[in-house]
Amino acid sequence: IQSTRLLSAVNAVMDGKPVMMAVNTGVPARLMIVDLESHSTIDAIDLPYGRSFHTMVTAPSGDVYMAGYTSAHLYKYSVTEKKLTDLGETLGETAICQMTADGDGNIYMGTYPNAKILKYSPANGGITEVAAIYTDDNYCKSLAYYNGALYCGGNKVGTKLVKYDLATGARTEFATPATAEEIT
């Protein structure tokens, strides 16, 4: 091992204990599960697709989702079954930049290179496109869910914050502070 990089981590509960899950970058990338009380490694699981994972999210069910920034496959780790499942490729997008979850356990993903929002529905097990958020940017770089809407940020200088209403598809743009450099 020459270096270890943890770009994202989430907390979860497994067997009644608080755990941290993070993905080490590399070939292969590896999901690390650490007991937060004893600081011991519970498990380390190789991820067959992707070498860099910038985002993870814990769903209301307690399951943890992660998707690659390279080789954008969506994975789910079930904390009850202690099992990793590859949920598949993300509709031709090459990177998942950010993820968030709603109260029903739907997982939303912001993408590159087409600045889309994708949705994984645990109810039907499929990944679908919600919307293309930006026509003048390649990234949906930040993403948050609140009260029936998704809030997205891009990567270009002058990018707008976009509120996307999931029920109606209405888009509202908000100006962001002026910057002299690209937002990364």
Residue frames as a rotation matrix with the C-alpha (Angstrom) as fourth column:
ILE 1
0.590 0.807 0.000 0.00
0.807 -0.590 0.000 0.00
0.000 0.000 -1.000 0.00
GLN 2
-0.458 -0.789 0.410 1.54
0.792 -0.571 -0.216 3.29
0.405 0.226 0.886 -1.09
SER 3
-0.951 0.205 0.231 -1.21
-0.281 -0.886 -0.369 5.62
0.129 -0.416 0.900 0.08
THR 4
-0.469 0.865 -0.176 -4.71
0.883 0.459 -0.099 5.61
-0.005 -0.202 -0.979 1.48
ARG 5
-0.953 0.251 0.167 -7.32
-0.229 -0.963 0.139 8.22
0.196 0.094 0.976 0.73
LEU 6
-0.433 0.885 -0.170 -10.74
0.866 0.357 -0.350 8.38
-0.249 -0.299 -0.921 2.34
LEU 7
-0.907 0.068 0.415 -12.79
0.172 -0.841 0.513 10.92
0.384 0.537 0.751 0.40
SER 8
-0.125 0.921 0.370 -16.09
-0.712 -0.343 0.613 10.31
0.691 -0.187 0.698 2.15
ALA 9
-0.921 -0.070 -0.384 -17.42
0.193 0.774 -0.603 8.54
0.339 -0.630 -0.699 5.22
VAL 10
-0.028 0.941 0.336 -20.79
-0.545 -0.296 0.785 7.97
0.838 -0.161 0.521 6.83
ASN 11
-0.819 -0.119 0.562 -21.99
-0.556 0.411 -0.723 6.66
-0.145 -0.904 -0.403 10.13
ALA 12
-0.017 0.807 -0.590 -24.40
-0.505 0.502 0.702 3.78
0.863 0.310 0.399 10.54
VAL 13
-0.046 0.057 0.997 -25.51
-0.945 0.322 -0.062 1.30
-0.325 -0.945 0.039 13.17
MET 14
0.041 -0.004 -0.999 -24.68
-0.548 0.836 -0.026 -2.38
0.835 0.549 0.032 12.84
ASP 15
-0.054 0.044 -0.998 -25.62
0.571 0.821 0.006 -4.96
0.819 -0.569 -0.069 15.48
GLY 16
0.792 0.507 -0.341 -26.59
0.570 -0.413 0.710 -2.06
0.219 -0.757 -0.616 17.74
LYS 17
0.120 -0.842 -0.525 -23.10
0.709 -0.297 0.639 -0.51
-0.694 -0.450 0.562 17.53
PRO 18
0.809 0.080 -0.583 -22.11
-0.256 -0.844 -0.472 2.76
-0.530 0.531 -0.662 15.90
VAL 19
0.145 -0.759 0.634 -19.88
0.759 0.497 0.421 2.18
-0.635 0.420 0.648 12.88
MET 20
0.190 -0.173 -0.966 -18.13
-0.567 -0.823 0.035 4.31
-0.801 0.542 -0.255 10.32
MET 21
0.433 -0.094 0.896 -18.03
0.678 0.689 -0.256 3.26
-0.594 0.719 0.362 6.69
ALA 22
0.398 -0.405 -0.824 -15.54
-0.586 -0.803 0.112 4.73
-0.706 0.438 -0.556 4.25
VAL 23
0.930 -0.123 0.347 -14.05
0.337 0.666 -0.665 3.68
-0.150 0.735 0.661 0.93
ASN 24
0.061 -0.974 -0.218 -10.28
0.028 -0.217 0.976 3.60
-0.998 -0.066 0.014 0.47
THR 25
0.726 0.098 -0.681 -9.33
-0.642 -0.259 -0.722 4.71
-0.247 0.961 -0.125 -3.02
GLY 26
-0.391 -0.900 0.192 -7.24
-0.665 0.421 0.617 2.36
-0.636 0.114 -0.763 -5.11
VAL 27
0.185 0.369 -0.911 -7.45
-0.871 0.491 0.023 -0.65
0.456 0.789 0.412 -7.38
PRO 28
-0.150 0.961 0.233 -9.54
0.635 -0.087 0.768 -2.20
0.758 0.263 -0.597 -6.10
ALA 29
-0.344 0.217 0.914 -11.30
-0.638 -0.768 -0.057 0.34
0.689 -0.603 0.403 -3.92
ARG 30
-0.587 0.077 -0.806 -12.21
0.471 0.842 -0.263 -1.12
0.659 -0.534 -0.530 -0.56
LEU 31
0.343 0.767 0.542 -15.18
-0.298 -0.458 0.837 -0.47
0.891 -0.448 0.071 1.72
MET 32
-0.744 -0.601 -0.291 -13.91
0.163 0.259 -0.952 -0.23
0.648 -0.756 -0.095 5.29
ILE 33
0.477 0.871 0.114 -16.29
-0.035 -0.110 0.993 -0.80
0.878 -0.478 -0.022 8.23
VAL 34
-0.629 -0.777 -0.026 -14.91
0.124 -0.067 -0.990 0.40
0.767 -0.626 0.138 11.58
ASP 35
0.311 0.630 -0.712 -16.41
0.849 0.154 0.506 -0.02
0.428 -0.761 -0.487 15.06
LEU 36
0.213 -0.196 0.957 -16.44
-0.016 -0.980 -0.197 3.54
0.977 0.026 -0.212 16.44
GLU 37
0.879 0.127 0.460 -16.24
-0.445 -0.125 0.887 2.42
0.170 -0.984 -0.053 20.07
SER 38
0.722 -0.625 0.296 -13.37
0.276 0.652 0.706 -0.09
-0.634 -0.428 0.643 19.85
HIS 39
0.384 -0.525 -0.760 -11.71
-0.766 -0.641 0.056 1.53
-0.516 0.560 -0.648 16.79
SER 40
-0.478 -0.532 0.699 -11.32
-0.085 0.820 0.566 -1.93
-0.874 0.211 -0.437 15.28
THR 41
-0.591 0.231 -0.773 -11.97
-0.805 -0.108 0.583 -2.88
0.052 0.967 0.250 11.67
ILE 42
0.076 0.730 0.679 -15.09
-0.519 0.610 -0.598 -5.02
-0.851 -0.307 0.425 11.37
ASP 43
0.432 0.092 0.897 -14.75
0.611 0.701 -0.367 -5.75
-0.663 0.707 0.246 7.66
ALA 44
-0.266 -0.488 -0.832 -12.96
-0.505 -0.665 0.551 -4.68
-0.821 0.566 -0.069 4.48
ILE 45
0.293 0.534 0.793 -14.71
0.457 0.650 -0.607 -5.46
-0.840 0.540 -0.053 1.20
ASP 46
-0.799 -0.602 -0.003 -13.27
0.235 -0.317 0.919 -4.97
-0.554 0.733 0.394 -2.28
LEU 47
0.337 0.851 -0.403 -15.45
-0.175 -0.364 -0.915 -3.03
-0.925 0.379 0.026 -4.72
PRO 48
0.044 -0.389 0.920 -15.06
0.723 0.649 0.240 -4.56
-0.690 0.654 0.309 -8.19
TYR 49
0.151 0.055 0.987 -15.86
0.872 -0.478 -0.106 -1.36
0.465 0.877 -0.120 -10.16
GLY 50
0.818 0.105 0.565 -14.44
-0.024 -0.976 0.216 2.06
0.574 -0.191 -0.796 -9.41
ARG 51
-0.033 -0.886 -0.463 -11.26
0.798 0.255 -0.545 3.18
0.601 -0.387 0.699 -7.75
SER 52
-0.966 -0.242 0.089 -12.40
0.159 -0.831 -0.534 6.50
0.203 -0.502 0.841 -6.28
PHE 53
-0.043 0.979 -0.199 -15.55
0.849 0.141 0.509 7.14
0.526 -0.147 -0.838 -4.27
HIS 54
-0.809 -0.303 0.504 -16.32
0.122 -0.925 -0.360 10.77
0.576 -0.230 0.785 -3.39
THR 55
-0.412 0.759 0.504 -19.76
-0.857 -0.510 0.068 10.28
0.309 -0.404 0.861 -1.87
MET 56
-0.789 0.294 -0.540 -21.77
0.393 0.916 -0.075 7.95
0.473 -0.272 -0.838 0.34
VAL 57
-0.391 0.701 0.597 -25.13
-0.766 -0.607 0.212 8.20
0.511 -0.374 0.774 2.07
THR 58
-0.977 0.213 -0.012 -26.91
0.173 0.759 -0.628 6.35
-0.125 -0.616 -0.778 4.87
ALA 59
-0.499 0.865 0.057 -30.55
-0.082 -0.113 0.990 5.72
0.863 0.490 0.127 3.95
PRO 60
-0.050 0.575 0.816 -33.39
-0.945 -0.292 0.148 5.86
0.324 -0.764 0.558 6.52
SER 61
0.820 0.341 -0.460 -33.33
-0.260 0.937 0.232 2.03
0.510 -0.071 0.857 6.49
GLY 62
0.668 -0.673 0.317 -29.77
-0.350 0.091 0.932 2.16
-0.656 -0.734 -0.174 7.82
ASP 63
0.561 -0.460 0.688 -28.31
0.756 0.624 -0.199 0.74
-0.337 0.632 0.698 4.61
VAL 64
0.123 -0.648 -0.752 -25.32
-0.115 -0.762 0.638 2.55
-0.986 0.008 -0.168 3.15
TYR 65
0.831 0.157 0.534 -25.04
0.510 0.170 -0.843 3.51
-0.223 0.973 0.062 -0.53
MET 66
0.030 -0.845 -0.534 -21.89
-0.117 -0.533 0.838 4.50
-0.993 0.037 -0.115 -2.39
ALA 67
0.883 0.208 0.422 -21.16
0.387 0.189 -0.903 5.22
-0.267 0.960 0.087 -6.05
GLY 68
0.050 -0.988 0.146 -17.91
0.879 0.113 0.462 5.62
-0.473 0.105 0.875 -7.90
TYR 69
0.463 -0.084 -0.883 -16.40
-0.267 -0.963 -0.049 8.83
-0.846 0.258 -0.467 -9.13
THR 70
-0.476 -0.498 -0.725 -14.67
-0.878 0.220 0.425 6.56
-0.053 0.839 -0.542 -11.61
SER 71
-0.813 0.292 -0.504 -16.56
0.053 0.899 0.435 3.59
0.580 0.327 -0.746 -13.06
ALA 72
-0.674 0.553 0.490 -19.84
-0.732 -0.590 -0.342 4.89
0.100 -0.589 0.802 -11.69
HIS 73
-0.380 0.566 -0.731 -21.51
0.279 0.824 0.493 1.81
0.882 -0.017 -0.471 -10.27
LEU 74
0.030 0.477 0.878 -23.99
-0.846 -0.456 0.277 2.14
0.533 -0.751 0.390 -7.42
TYR 75
-0.569 -0.247 -0.784 -23.47
0.181 0.893 -0.412 -0.16
0.802 -0.377 -0.464 -4.44
LYS 76
0.411 0.649 0.641 -25.56
-0.654 -0.280 0.703 -0.88
0.635 -0.708 0.309 -1.37
TYR 77
-0.752 -0.545 -0.370 -24.26
-0.076 0.630 -0.773 -2.30
0.655 -0.553 -0.515 1.87
SER 78
0.394 0.918 -0.049 -27.01
-0.167 0.124 0.978 -3.89
0.904 -0.377 0.203 3.98
VAL 79
-0.410 -0.559 0.721 -26.22
-0.779 -0.196 -0.595 -3.44
0.474 -0.806 -0.355 7.66
THR 80
0.335 0.593 0.732 -28.68
-0.861 0.508 -0.017 -6.20
-0.382 -0.625 0.681 8.63
GLU 81
0.998 0.057 0.009 -27.51
-0.046 0.884 -0.465 -8.78
-0.034 0.464 0.885 6.08
LYS 82
0.292 -0.952 -0.090 -23.86
-0.300 -0.181 0.937 -7.61
-0.908 -0.246 -0.338 6.18
LYS 83
0.060 -0.138 0.989 -23.82
0.796 0.605 0.036 -7.88
-0.603 0.784 0.147 2.42
LEU 84
-0.444 -0.276 -0.853 -22.59
-0.302 -0.850 0.432 -5.67
-0.844 0.449 0.294 -0.43
THR 85
0.237 0.564 0.791 -24.71
0.702 0.464 -0.541 -5.54
-0.672 0.684 -0.286 -3.59
ASP 86
-0.884 -0.439 -0.164 -23.69
0.152 -0.600 0.786 -4.00
-0.443 0.669 0.597 -6.92
LEU 87
0.064 0.991 -0.120 -26.82
0.280 -0.133 -0.951 -2.20
-0.958 0.027 -0.286 -8.12
GLY 88
0.378 0.051 0.925 -25.36
0.894 0.241 -0.378 -1.52
-0.242 0.969 0.046 -11.54
GLU 89
-0.686 -0.647 0.333 -24.07
0.726 -0.637 0.260 1.22
0.043 0.420 0.906 -13.78
THR 90
-0.210 0.560 -0.801 -25.51
0.458 -0.668 -0.587 4.69
-0.864 -0.490 -0.117 -13.58
LEU 91
0.644 0.725 0.243 -27.11
0.505 -0.165 -0.847 5.21
-0.575 0.668 -0.473 -17.01
GLY 92
0.513 -0.488 0.706 -23.96
0.765 -0.111 -0.634 6.08
0.388 0.866 0.316 -18.94
GLU 93
0.850 -0.280 0.446 -22.74
-0.405 -0.889 0.214 8.72
0.336 -0.363 -0.869 -16.50
THR 94
0.267 -0.845 -0.464 -19.06
0.199 0.519 -0.831 8.26
0.943 0.130 0.307 -15.68
ALA 95
-0.821 -0.553 -0.144 -18.96
0.263 -0.142 -0.954 9.84
0.507 -0.821 0.261 -12.21
ILE 96
0.472 0.856 -0.208 -21.27
0.620 -0.155 0.770 10.26
0.627 -0.493 -0.604 -9.27
CYS 97
-0.365 -0.651 0.665 -20.31
0.087 -0.735 -0.672 13.49
0.927 -0.187 0.325 -7.54
GLN 98
-0.826 0.179 0.534 -22.80
-0.562 -0.330 -0.758 13.61
0.041 -0.927 0.373 -4.67
MET 99
-0.506 0.695 -0.511 -25.63
0.368 0.710 0.600 11.56
0.780 0.115 -0.615 -3.16
THR 100
-0.772 0.374 0.515 -28.57
-0.636 -0.459 -0.620 12.26
0.004 -0.806 0.592 -0.87
ALA 101
-0.794 0.550 -0.259 -31.64
0.512 0.835 0.204 10.33
0.328 0.029 -0.944 0.33
ASP 102
-0.351 0.765 0.539 -35.26
-0.586 -0.629 0.511 11.26
0.730 -0.137 0.670 0.94
GLY 103
-0.356 0.274 0.894 -37.46
-0.903 0.145 -0.404 10.01
-0.240 -0.951 0.196 3.79
ASP 104
0.745 0.666 0.026 -38.75
-0.620 0.707 -0.340 7.12
-0.245 0.237 0.940 1.67
GLY 105
0.297 -0.726 0.620 -35.23
0.029 0.656 0.755 5.79
-0.954 -0.206 0.216 1.12
ASN 106
0.891 -0.053 0.450 -34.90
0.452 0.028 -0.892 6.89
0.035 0.998 0.049 -2.50
ILE 107
0.088 -0.950 -0.299 -31.29
0.558 -0.201 0.805 7.67
-0.825 -0.238 0.513 -3.34
TYR 108
0.981 0.191 0.035 -30.51
0.147 -0.614 -0.775 10.67
-0.127 0.766 -0.631 -5.56
MET 109
0.133 -0.983 0.124 -27.18
0.749 0.182 0.636 11.09
-0.648 0.008 0.761 -7.36
GLY 110
0.766 -0.045 -0.642 -25.59
-0.348 -0.868 -0.355 14.13
-0.541 0.495 -0.680 -9.01
THR 111
0.610 -0.417 0.674 -23.50
0.600 0.799 -0.049 13.17
-0.518 0.434 0.737 -12.05
TYR 112
0.001 -0.634 -0.773 -20.73
-0.685 -0.563 0.461 13.97
-0.728 0.530 -0.435 -14.51
PRO 113
-0.807 -0.589 -0.041 -20.42
0.508 -0.728 0.459 14.50
-0.301 0.350 0.887 -17.53
ASN 114
-0.540 0.656 0.527 -24.05
0.493 -0.261 0.830 15.46
0.682 0.708 -0.182 -18.17
ALA 115
-0.950 0.091 0.297 -24.95
-0.275 -0.690 -0.669 17.23
0.144 -0.718 0.681 -14.89
LYS 116
-0.141 0.928 -0.344 -27.94
-0.232 0.307 0.923 14.97
0.962 0.210 0.172 -14.30
ILE 117
-0.403 0.151 0.903 -29.80
-0.886 0.182 -0.426 13.83
-0.229 -0.972 0.060 -11.24
LEU 118
-0.417 0.249 -0.874 -30.43
-0.274 0.883 0.382 10.10
0.866 0.399 -0.300 -11.11
LYS 119
0.046 0.517 0.855 -32.68
-0.999 0.011 0.047 8.25
0.015 -0.856 0.517 -8.70
TYR 120
-0.767 -0.140 -0.626 -32.38
-0.124 0.990 -0.070 4.76
0.629 0.024 -0.777 -7.28
SER 121
0.079 0.873 0.481 -35.66
-0.925 -0.116 0.362 3.45
0.372 -0.473 0.798 -5.92
PRO 122
-0.855 -0.397 0.333 -35.32
-0.503 0.791 -0.349 0.55
-0.125 -0.466 -0.876 -3.46
ALA 123
-0.027 0.939 0.344 -39.03
-0.519 0.281 -0.807 -0.17
-0.855 -0.200 0.479 -4.02
ASN 124
0.907 0.403 -0.119 -38.49
-0.298 0.417 -0.859 -1.14
-0.297 0.815 0.498 -7.67
GLY 125
0.424 -0.823 0.379 -34.72
0.387 0.543 0.745 -1.65
-0.819 -0.169 0.549 -7.70
GLY 126
0.394 -0.232 0.889 -34.11
0.912 -0.017 -0.409 0.55
0.110 0.973 0.205 -10.72
ILE 127
-0.434 -0.551 -0.713 -32.04
0.478 -0.811 0.337 3.61
-0.764 -0.194 0.615 -11.56
THR 128
0.366 0.608 0.704 -33.88
0.931 -0.242 -0.274 6.33
0.003 0.756 -0.655 -13.49
GLU 129
-0.739 -0.552 0.385 -33.09
0.578 -0.814 -0.057 9.82
0.345 0.181 0.921 -14.69
VAL 130
-0.001 0.700 -0.714 -34.84
0.811 -0.417 -0.410 12.60
-0.585 -0.579 -0.568 -12.78
ALA 131
0.954 0.280 -0.110 -33.57
0.180 -0.823 -0.539 15.62
-0.242 0.494 -0.835 -14.71
ALA 132
-0.028 -0.925 0.379 -30.64
0.917 -0.175 -0.359 17.21
0.399 0.337 0.853 -16.50
ILE 133
0.420 0.234 -0.877 -29.91
0.777 -0.591 0.215 20.10
-0.468 -0.772 -0.430 -14.16
TYR 134
0.151 -0.463 -0.873 -27.41
-0.226 -0.876 0.426 22.17
-0.963 0.133 -0.237 -16.14
THR 135
0.898 0.097 0.429 -27.02
0.388 0.283 -0.877 22.63
-0.206 0.954 0.217 -19.89
ASP 136
0.707 -0.655 0.267 -23.86
-0.287 -0.611 -0.737 24.72
0.646 0.444 -0.620 -19.55
ASP 137
0.000 -0.695 0.719 -22.00
-0.997 0.060 0.058 22.63
-0.083 -0.717 -0.692 -16.98
ASN 138
-0.195 -0.154 -0.969 -20.79
-0.443 0.895 -0.053 19.04
0.875 0.419 -0.242 -16.87
TYR 139
-0.835 -0.269 -0.481 -21.22
0.279 0.545 -0.790 18.57
0.475 -0.794 -0.380 -13.14
CYS 140
0.552 0.758 0.347 -24.02
-0.248 -0.248 0.936 18.32
0.796 -0.603 0.052 -10.63
LYS 141
-0.307 -0.940 -0.151 -21.34
-0.050 0.175 -0.983 18.65
0.950 -0.294 -0.101 -7.96
SER 142
-0.979 0.062 0.193 -23.42
-0.194 0.001 -0.981 19.18
-0.061 -0.998 0.011 -4.82
LEU 143
-0.338 0.891 -0.303 -26.82
-0.147 0.268 0.952 17.75
0.930 0.366 0.040 -3.97
ALA 144
-0.989 0.118 0.091 -29.13
-0.077 0.117 -0.990 17.89
-0.128 -0.986 -0.107 -0.96
TYR 145
-0.381 0.921 -0.082 -32.73
0.484 0.274 0.831 16.83
0.788 0.277 -0.550 -0.34
TYR 146
-0.950 0.194 -0.245 -35.12
0.149 -0.408 -0.901 18.95
-0.275 -0.892 0.358 1.71
ASN 147
-0.350 0.908 -0.231 -38.90
-0.078 -0.274 -0.959 18.94
-0.933 -0.317 0.167 1.94
GLY 148
0.512 0.667 0.541 -39.73
0.390 0.381 -0.839 17.44
-0.765 0.640 -0.065 -1.46
ALA 149
0.962 -0.217 -0.166 -37.01
-0.261 -0.546 -0.796 19.22
0.082 0.809 -0.581 -3.41
LEU 150
0.440 -0.896 0.054 -33.44
0.881 0.443 0.166 18.67
-0.173 -0.025 0.985 -4.47
TYR 151
0.883 -0.287 -0.371 -30.89
-0.270 -0.958 0.099 21.47
-0.384 0.013 -0.923 -4.24
CYS 152
0.605 -0.636 0.480 -28.00
0.779 0.598 -0.190 21.26
-0.166 0.488 0.857 -6.71
GLY 153
0.603 -0.518 -0.607 -24.79
-0.378 -0.855 0.355 23.13
-0.703 0.015 -0.711 -7.35
GLY 154
0.965 -0.250 0.071 -22.54
0.167 0.385 -0.908 22.99
0.200 0.888 0.413 -10.40
ASN 155
0.395 -0.910 -0.124 -18.84
0.810 0.282 0.515 23.44
-0.433 -0.304 0.848 -11.01
LYS 156
-0.051 -0.442 0.896 -18.39
0.860 -0.476 -0.186 26.45
0.509 0.760 0.404 -13.31
VAL 157
-0.900 -0.246 -0.360 -17.66
0.382 -0.844 -0.377 30.03
-0.211 -0.477 0.853 -12.33
GLY 158
-0.746 0.660 -0.089 -21.01
-0.666 -0.733 0.139 31.75
0.026 0.163 0.986 -11.87
THR 159
-0.754 0.486 -0.441 -22.91
0.308 0.856 0.416 28.51
0.580 0.177 -0.795 -11.37
LYS 160
-0.245 0.773 0.586 -26.42
-0.785 -0.513 0.348 28.87
0.569 -0.375 0.732 -10.00
LEU 161
-0.909 0.164 0.382 -27.91
-0.168 0.695 -0.699 26.92
-0.381 -0.700 -0.605 -7.14
VAL 162
-0.538 0.748 -0.388 -30.93
-0.513 0.074 0.855 25.06
0.669 0.659 0.344 -8.53
LYS 163
-0.566 0.535 0.628 -33.96
-0.483 0.402 -0.778 23.97
-0.669 -0.743 0.031 -6.54
TYR 164
-0.730 0.337 -0.594 -35.70
-0.430 0.448 0.784 21.10
0.530 0.828 -0.182 -8.33
ASP 165
-0.208 0.770 0.603 -39.22
-0.905 0.083 -0.418 20.29
-0.372 -0.633 0.679 -7.09
LEU 166
-0.942 -0.255 0.217 -39.65
-0.186 0.937 0.296 16.51
-0.279 0.239 -0.930 -7.31
ALA 167
-0.258 0.927 0.271 -43.46
0.425 0.361 -0.830 16.63
-0.868 -0.099 -0.487 -7.49
THR 168
0.691 0.638 -0.340 -43.79
0.070 -0.527 -0.847 19.24
-0.720 0.561 -0.409 -10.24
GLY 169
0.252 -0.695 0.673 -40.40
0.962 0.259 -0.092 19.32
-0.110 0.671 0.733 -11.97
ALA 170
0.937 0.110 0.331 -40.29
0.164 -0.976 -0.140 23.08
0.308 0.185 -0.933 -11.43
ARG 171
0.014 -0.990 -0.137 -36.80
0.955 0.054 -0.292 24.61
0.297 -0.126 0.946 -11.37
THR 172
0.989 0.142 0.039 -35.84
0.122 -0.939 0.323 27.68
0.082 -0.315 -0.946 -9.37
GLU 173
0.182 -0.979 0.088 -32.38
0.737 0.077 -0.671 29.20
0.651 0.187 0.736 -9.77
PHE 174
0.945 -0.026 -0.325 -30.58
0.232 -0.648 0.726 31.16
-0.230 -0.761 -0.606 -7.07
ALA 175
0.568 -0.800 0.196 -27.46
-0.238 -0.388 -0.891 33.20
0.788 0.459 -0.410 -7.70
THR 176
0.644 -0.480 -0.595 -24.40
0.763 0.455 0.459 32.20
0.050 -0.750 0.659 -5.72
PRO 177
0.644 -0.455 -0.615 -21.69
-0.015 -0.811 0.585 34.56
-0.765 -0.367 -0.530 -4.47
ALA 178
0.875 -0.392 -0.285 -19.33
-0.388 -0.217 -0.896 35.80
0.289 0.894 -0.342 -7.18
THR 179
0.604 -0.745 0.284 -16.07
0.199 0.485 0.851 33.88
-0.772 -0.458 0.441 -7.37
ALA 180
0.366 -0.576 -0.731 -12.91
-0.847 -0.531 -0.005 34.49
-0.385 0.621 -0.683 -9.31
GLU 181
-0.733 -0.663 -0.154 -12.06
-0.677 0.688 0.261 30.81
-0.067 0.296 -0.953 -9.64
GLU 182
-0.191 0.627 -0.755 -13.82
-0.388 0.659 0.645 27.61
0.902 0.416 0.118 -10.59
ILE 183
0.164 0.350 0.922 -15.77
-0.984 0.120 0.129 26.11
-0.066 -0.929 0.365 -7.71
THR 184
-0.248 -0.312 -0.917 -14.47
-0.437 0.881 -0.182 22.64
0.864 0.356 -0.355 -6.91
